[in-house]
Amino acid sequence: MSEEEFLDKSPADEKAMLEAESKGSVRWGVGQVVLLHVVQLPVAAMTIGLSLAVMSVSQLIYVIPALIIARRKGHEDTVKGIIIAASVTTLLNIACTGYVFYNFKIL
């Protein structure tokens, strides 16, 4: 890179290059899943809580399209965040369901 090219570069060009190289954000992926869980609350009210009882399965309805969209846009870090948040939700749901079944001797 010559001296003239270096001097001709503006901060806006550097910012545009950084944004073009951006692969998303893990934080944004986790945030998307949390927001989608909040959107699921009215659905839980309509289904009398059934969708919350099977949240691990019902979250697939919105997590899979979110993964596909993020991957098509090339936001690999966002995909990682979505997978992390969905996995944590599934593990918490399984643990809480097991706790309830064990304590109330449902099975």
ABEGO torsion letter per residue (X at the ends): XBAAAAAABBAAAAAAAAAAABAEBAAAAAAAAAAAAAAAAAAAAAAGGAAAAAAAAAAAAAAAAAAAAAAAAGBAAAAAAAAAAAAAAAAAAAAAAAAAAAAAGAX
